Amino acid sequence: MRDAKTSEARSTAVAEPGFPEIDASLQADGPAAAIDRLVEDLDRRGEYRLLLDALLLKARHDLGLPLIQVGRYADLPEADRQRFEERYVEALRRVGARFLESGDVPTAWAYFQAIGEPGPVTKALGEMPTPDDPDKLASLIEVAFHHGANPARGFEWILQSYGPCSAITSLEQATPADPTVRTGCIEKLIGHLHQQLVENIRADITRRGQPQPPANASIAQLIAGREWLFSDESYHTDVSHLTTVVRWAVQATAPEAIAKAVDLAEYGRRLSPRLQYESAPPFERTFDDHLIYLKALTGQDVDAAVAHFQGKLNEFDGAEEDDVQATIPAQVLVNLLVRVGRPAEAVEVASKRLVGVPDALLTCPPIAELCQRSGKLDRLAEAAVRMKHPVHYLAARLQSSGSN
């Protein structure tokens, strides 16, 4: 008898409905109300993945489509497909917002990325404080920097939490697509390294029992007359980091960042020659050459800087036209001339040295842009003939004649 009762109990348990609330709602109020009740319950309980399924069920019911999808949505009639896709996007947006509100940024990003709306995640990351949990921080950095949801914020977290070595590596391996974002990252690196170097130099001065310079002294002022700071090949920051940041600093645009980069280059050129790395032309003497370039960006010794890099360019006279590496000094000079407000001179250099270089290989503005900036449309027409570029030629002719 006991076995029979146990078997009967099991049979009764299996026969009982698994979702009595759904059945009750369905019987009392009908299908539409039952679906709405399910959507509300899943939303309230935070079961957001199931919520998406419920929202899509509601969409299919509202639109009169089969409630169980068979085959591809692309096979639906055009009108039905478009209406369902609109509801599908609405559902993804709603569920993504719920995940974002709950703090699950990686999952929210997957939903918003699927509908091409990164804005909510970008905004949330920008306003989010740095989490204490290292695992959560790592997941936020992955979304923000490596997936591109908010690269500037992600890079800031990398720099603050893991230091310049990780920040430099990240920027080398995953360059942000937006050049303004990359520039912002470089400027953060400049500021971080500058502050670190100032603190280390001051600590060294204190350790040696020397009086402290004024609180607002620049690095150039901190090291002036203190050659002993560099004795016995001493240094106050990782030299490889310093070298990389100074090389990248030519891309900085913020005046404060450029001024700090000048400071870093001033420090670097005082290091023992054994600690200074050589670079590719026209920056063979890494710190000295970059210092000349960077000071020109601040308005100091501009003529001397232009002459310096023109001299570097002259060393490549006679180079083969298809040798792109040999055009780097010309590209550097063009960038410098543009940055210091001499676009007409930049056109002259580009028209002589860069006509045969494809735009995709240029690190400076292409000749068409340079001619447009400087109003030298006649030079663009001449260059277009040499480039065998009929489009540039016609554009130059039309623009110079006012026919556009």
Disulfide bonds with the S-S distance in Angstrom:
none
